[in-house]
């Protein structure tokens, strides 16, 4: 995933709201979100090559999402998607953070930005050979593969987003236009080079744990979103 937008505690009764695009090699196999019988039940898509995922939501209201991070001199022997899966086994964002710290002591990974969010905490972890941690304040945060709020794409994405504070479902529906936008680089097509935007996700986690997860299994500019998981919002 290379564009991840988190609106944390920006809406009444919906502390975690996410709009995100995944950019990936066009030939890397994956399956759409469903409830996974992992360490803790998680509604998540899956990378069929390495067995991990790039994002997911648990039955405790925890969201975990990752973007690649360009980092020189860092190479990984373990898939970053498995790190996301490890984090989804935690009961909270802070416990997930501790799991990531432990995993980095045991394995090597390519660079990443990892977002962990629940009702109580929102944390961004960045790895480029050294781990940095940022506690996020309430508001809208944009994370891309060059880092957090770099001087190119992230501010353009943020400026294009609708205002928060109203209905979170309306905000997510309006955010689709941003995720479909080619001019600001949220939706990319480089099939001649073997990669591009492969999927798109809209997620809302309510204070009572109910979840909305809409998923476009293809570039959002030409793929409709479909509701996945329990229609009543349960995991």
N, C-alpha and C positions, 0 to 999 in steps of 0.2 A: 504494500500500500504506500502510495507516495503523496497523497494529499489527505490529511486528517484534520477535520474541524471539530473541536469540542466546545460546546456551550455548557459550561458548568455552573450550576446554581443560578442560571439566568431566567428560569421559568418557575412559576409557582407549581409545586407538586411534581416537577419533572427535573430532578437535580442533574441528570446526565443526558445530554442530547448530542448526537454525533452524526455528521455527514462526511462520507469518506469515499475516495476512489483508490482502487488498487492498480498500480502499474506493474506489469510483470512480463516475462518472456511469453510469447504467444503460444509456444508449444508446451508450456508447463501445465500438467493436468491438475484440475481442482474440482471440487464438488460444492454445490450451494449450501447455505446454512441449514442445519437441522440440529436437533438436540443430540449432543454427543455424550456417550456414556464413558466419560473420562474420569479422572479422579473426583471431580465435582461436576454434576450436570452442567453443560454449557451449550448455549445456542451459538453455533459457529460454523463457518465454512471450513473446508479442509484442503490443504495442499496434499495431493495424492502422491507426490514424489517423496517427500520427507516425513509426512505424517503429522505435521503441525498445522498451524493456522496463522492468519495475519490479524485476526480480530475475533472477539467473542464477548458474550454476556453470560453471567452465571445466575444461579437461583438466589444468590445473596445480593444481587444488584450491582455486581462488579463488572465494569467494562475494562477490557484490555485491548489495545491496538498498537501496531508497530508500523513504522516506516523505515526504509533503508536510510543509512546515513553515509555519505561519502567520507571515507577516512583512509588516509595513506598509511601503509605499514601495518594494517590490521587484517588478519585473515582468520576465518573460522573453520573449525573442524566439526561444529555442530550447527544444525539449522536454527536460524533465529525463530522460525515458526514453532519449534519445540520449546523455546524459551517462553513464547506467548502461552503455549499450552500449559507449561509449568505454572505460570502466573495465574492462569484461570483456575488452578486448583486451590488457590487461597480463598480465605473467607472475606478479605477486605483489601483495599488498595495498599494499606501499609504493610500487611502481611505479604502481599504480592511483591512489593518493593524488596522486602527482606529475602524472598525467594530468588529474586533476580540477582541480588548481591551474592548470594551463596552460589548460584549457578555460574557466575562470572569467575568465582574462585576455582571452580572445578572444570570449566570448559572454555574454549576459545570461540569467539563469535566475530563475524563481520560487523561493521559499524551499524548502529541502529539508534532510532528515537523510539522510546516506548512510553505510551500514555496509559496510566492506571487511574481509574476514577470510580468512585462510588458516592453515596450521599454525603459522606463526611470528609473525604479527601480527594484531591486531584494532584497527581504527581507526574512529572515528565523526567524520565531517565534517558540520558544520552551517553552512548558508548563510542569512543573513537580511539580506544587504547587506554583511556582513562574514563572513569564513570563520573558523570556530573548529575546532580539531582536538583530539580526545581519544584517547589511547592507552588501550584497554580492558584491564583486568586479567582473569585467568581468573575465570570465573563466569558468572552469568546477567544479561543486560542487556536492558531493555525500552525500545524506541523507538517513539513515537507521533507524531501529526502536530502536537502542540503542543510538541514538543521531547523532551528526554531526562529521564525521571523527573520529570514535572511533578506538581503536588499533587493530581491527580485520577486519571486512568485507569491510568497506568503502575504505580504501587504496587499497585493492586488486582489487576492482571494478574499481577504478580510474586508476590504473596502466594498466588494461586490455583494456581500452578504446582507440580508434584510436585518432590520433592527430586532432585538430580542425584547422580551417582556410581555408579549402577547400570548397567543396560543402556540405551544411547541409544535403541534402537527402542521399548522399553517407555515411556521418557520421552516420546517423540514421540506414541505412541498415547494416553498419558494427557493430553498437552497438547491433544489435540483437544477435550476438554471445555471447556478455557479458551477456545479459539478459537470455540467455538459459543455461548459465554455472552453473553446479552443484558444481564444485570444489571450486569456490569462494563464493558459497552460494547465488547467485542471484536468481536462480530457485530452489525452495525447494519442497520436497515431504515428507510429514508426514501424509499421509492419515490415517495411523493406529492410529494417535493421533488426527485426525479430522481437520487438517488444512494443507495448502500448498499454492503454487503460483496458484492463480485462474485466473489471466489475465495479459496482458502486453500491454503497450501503447507506441506509438511513436508520438511525437507532434512537429510541426514546426509552429511558428507564424512569418509571414513576417512583415516588416515595414509598408506595406500597409494594414495590417490586414487580409490578406489571411492566411488560416490555412490548414495544412496537419495533419490529425489525423488517424493513423493506429492502429488497435485494434486486439489483439489475445484473443478470448473469451475462454481461457483455458491456461494451462501451455505453455509458448512459446517454450519449447523444443519439443513439439509435436503438436502445434497449429499454423496454418498459420495466418499472419496478413492480415486484410482486411481494405480497406479505408472506413471510415464512414463519414457521413455528406455530405454537398454539394460538388459535384465533382469539382466545380469551386473555392472551398476554402472559401465560404461565410457562415456566421452564420446568 
